[in-house]
Amino acid sequence: MDALERLRALCLALPEVTERLSHGEPTWFVRGKKTFVMFADHHHDDRLAFWCAAPPGAQGELLAEDPERFFRPPYVGHRGWLGVYLDVEVDWTEVAEIVADAYRQIAPKSLIARMP
């Protein structure tokens, strides 16, 4: 399974998540409205990654901890969103936690309560 398929499976496993293209990339939405994860297939540089909503302070903490795996994405980085490289060795358990945290930042409490 490639990185996009694995990321897609993580996102679509969450309650009321839909996928559609946004800015030419697969993007996942809560209830078809609010973005929580965007795939980035060499969209702004030569790297494979995804961008996602993140809890307050997480972007700075993860960037300081491992700048080889995390980055501040363009356009949304100033809002605290996190960039995660997928062209390095990926810890998919950690990515699942990051995706779940992104969902929690965007989804209403009623959907968060239904998370697996």
Stockholm file with secondary structure:
# STOCKHOLM 1.0

chainA/1-116         MDALERLRALCLALPEVTERLSHGEPTWFVRGKKTFVMFADHHHDDRLAFWCAAPPGAQGELLAEDPERFFRPPYVGHRGWLGVYLDVEVDWTEVAEIVADAYRQIAPKSLIARMP
#=GR chainA/1-116 SS CCHHHHHHHHHHTSTTEEEEEETTEEEEEETTTEEEEEEEESSSSSCEEEEECCCTTHHHHHHHHCTTTEECCTTTGGGTCEEEESSSCCCHHHHHHHHHHHHHHHSCHHHHTTCC
#=GC SS_cons         CCHHHHHHHHHHTSTTEEEEEETTEEEEEETTTEEEEEEEESSSSSCEEEEECCCTTHHHHHHHHCTTTEECCTTTGGGTCEEEESSSCCCHHHHHHHHHHHHHHHSCHHHHTTCC
//
